[in-house]
């Protein structure tokens, strides 16, 4: 599969949602991504929970990697492991920088003996965060700083997961993200997430 074909497939075959769900404080905005992988369920589970494999497609992870333990992702987030129900569910708190804490849930299910569905949900996602005196929606790409929004950022990571699962890991993530096909994907992906965020805001009571 060429890079261009893979990117086109990801844009067309990925389910995305900006929604809301109940939380103890009321209601929270959520983002959700769902994608199928041509891999066994157990292999996808191992890829998203084994630190040696995570380092090959995501980022190095260390800490107390057990239920109730705390983890740290190199140069990224940290948190606590809330639920770990192999091979179907992983839930963690997600603390990044000075922003509000959220929860990331990864759900896995068999589609067939050789295909698995992955669903990633993050909540709560605030409407606006402040960084360096600027206010913006964390779901969206921020073109002034060049930062990817949560939606695009998670999708790029999950593309990397797919490459890893088929034995073609991305060996130079920085160079890969700068490739024209990937940059074009990030722009289009950001546009899709912007449309979803606007739709969710319009539908609120």
C-alpha positions in Angstrom: 0.0 0.0 0.0 1.4 3.4 -1.0 1.5 6.3 1.5 -1.1 8.1 -0.6 -3.4 5.1 -0.8 -3.1 4.6 3.0 -3.9 8.2 3.8 -7.0 8.1 1.5 -8.2 4.9 3.1 -7.8 6.4 6.6 -9.8 9.5 5.7 -12.6 7.5 4.2 -12.8 4.5 6.5 -12.4 6.1 9.9 -15.4 7.0 12.1 -15.1 10.3 14.0 -17.4 11.9 16.4 -17.5 15.0 18.7 -20.2 14.4 21.2 -21.2 14.6 24.8 -21.7 12.2 27.7 -22.6 12.4 31.3 -19.9 12.9 33.9 -20.2 13.5 37.7 -20.0 17.3 37.1 -22.8 17.2 34.5 -22.0 16.7 30.8 -18.6 16.6 29.0 -17.6 17.1 25.4 -15.9 14.0 24.0 -14.0 13.0 20.9 -14.2 9.4 19.5 -12.3 7.6 16.7 -13.1 4.1 15.5 -11.0 2.1 13.0 -10.7 -1.5 11.9 -7.2 -3.1 11.7 -6.4 -6.3 9.7 -4.8 -7.9 12.7 -5.8 -10.3 15.5 -7.4 -8.8 18.6 -4.6 -10.0 20.9 -2.0 -8.5 18.6 -3.7 -5.1 18.7 -4.1 -5.4 22.5 -0.4 -6.1 22.9 0.6 -3.2 20.7 -1.4 -0.7 22.8 -0.4 -2.1 26.2 3.1 -3.5 26.0 5.7 -0.7 26.6 8.3 -2.3 24.2 5.8 -2.2 21.4 4.4 1.2 22.3 7.9 2.6 21.9 8.0 1.4 18.4 4.8 3.1 17.1 3.9 5.7 19.7 6.3 7.0 22.4 8.4 5.4 25.2 6.3 4.7 28.3 7.5 4.0 31.8 6.2 3.9 35.3 4.1 1.4 37.3 2.3 -0.2 34.4 -0.4 -2.0 36.3 -3.9 -1.3 37.5 -3.8 1.7 39.8 -0.2 2.5 38.7 1.0 5.8 37.2 2.7 6.0 33.8 4.7 8.7 32.0 4.9 9.1 28.2 8.2 10.6 27.1 7.7 14.2 26.1 3.9 13.9 26.3 1.3 13.0 28.9 1.2 11.1 32.2 -1.6 9.6 34.2 -3.1 6.7 36.2 -4.3 3.3 34.9 -7.9 3.1 35.9 -9.1 -0.1 34.1 -7.2 -2.8 32.3 -9.5 -5.6 31.0 -7.5 -7.7 28.6 -7.9 -7.8 25.6 -10.9 -5.4 25.4 -10.6 -2.3 27.4 -7.9 0.1 28.7 -8.8 3.3 30.6 -6.3 5.9 31.9 -6.3 9.4 33.1 -4.6 11.8 30.7 -2.6 14.8 32.1 -0.8 17.0 29.6 1.0 20.2 30.4 -1.1 22.6 32.5 -4.3 21.7 30.8 -7.3 20.0 32.5 -7.1 16.3 33.2 -9.1 14.0 31.0 -9.7 10.3 30.5 -8.7 8.2 27.5 -10.5 4.9 26.9 -9.4 2.4 24.3 -11.9 -0.3 23.5 -11.1 -3.3 21.3 -13.4 -6.0 19.8 -13.1 -8.9 17.3 -14.5 -8.3 13.9 -13.2 -11.6 12.6 -10.4 -14.0 13.3 -8.0 -11.7 11.5 -9.6 -8.2 12.0 -10.1 -6.1 15.1 -12.0 -2.9 15.8 -10.3 -0.2 17.9 -12.3 2.7 19.4 -10.5 5.6 21.2 -12.5 8.1 23.3 -11.2 11.1 25.2 -13.3 13.1 27.7 -13.8 15.7 29.0 -12.5 17.9 26.2 -12.8 21.6 27.0 -14.2 24.0 24.4 -11.3 26.3 24.9 -7.9 26.2 26.5 -5.4 28.9 27.0 -1.7 28.6 26.1 0.9 31.4 26.0 -1.9 34.0 26.2 -3.9 32.5 23.4 -7.3 30.8 23.6 -8.2 28.0 21.2 -10.2 24.8 20.8 -7.9 21.8 21.6 -9.8 19.5 19.2 -8.7 21.7 16.2 -5.4 22.1 14.5 -3.8 25.5 15.5 -2.3 26.9 12.4 -0.6 29.8 14.2 1.6 27.5 16.2 1.6 24.5 13.9 0.2 22.2 16.7 -2.1 19.4 15.7 -5.4 19.3 17.5 -6.5 16.2 19.5 -8.4 14.7 16.6 -5.6 14.9 14.1 -2.9 14.0 16.7 -4.7 10.8 17.7 -5.3 9.9 14.1 -1.7 10.2 13.1 -0.8 8.0 16.1 -3.3 5.4 15.0 -2.0 5.4 11.5 1.4 4.7 13.0 -0.2 1.8 14.9 -1.5 0.3 11.6 1.9 0.5 10.0 3.4 -1.2 13.1 0.8 -4.0 13.0 1.6 -4.9 9.4 5.3 -4.9 10.0 6.2 -1.6 8.5 6.9 0.7 11.5 7.6 4.4 10.9 11.3 4.6 11.8 11.6 8.5 11.6 8.3 10.0 12.9 9.5 13.6 12.4 10.4 13.1 8.8 7.2 11.1 8.2 5.1 13.9 9.6 6.8 16.4 7.2 6.0 14.3 4.1 3.6 16.2 1.8 1.0 13.3 1.8 1.0 13.4 5.6 0.8 17.2 5.8 -2.1 17.1 3.4 -3.8 14.5 5.5 -3.3 16.6 8.6 -5.0 19.6 6.9 -7.9 17.6 5.6 -8.3 15.8 8.9 -8.3 19.1 10.8 -11.0 20.4 8.5 -13.2 17.3 9.2 -12.7 17.7 13.0 -13.6 21.4 12.7 -16.8 20.5 10.9 -17.7 17.9 13.6 -17.0 20.4 16.4 -19.1 23.1 14.8 -22.0 20.5 14.3 -21.8 19.5 18.0 -21.9 23.1 19.2 -25.0 23.8 17.0 -26.8 20.8 18.4 -26.4 21.8 22.1 -29.6 22.9 23.9 
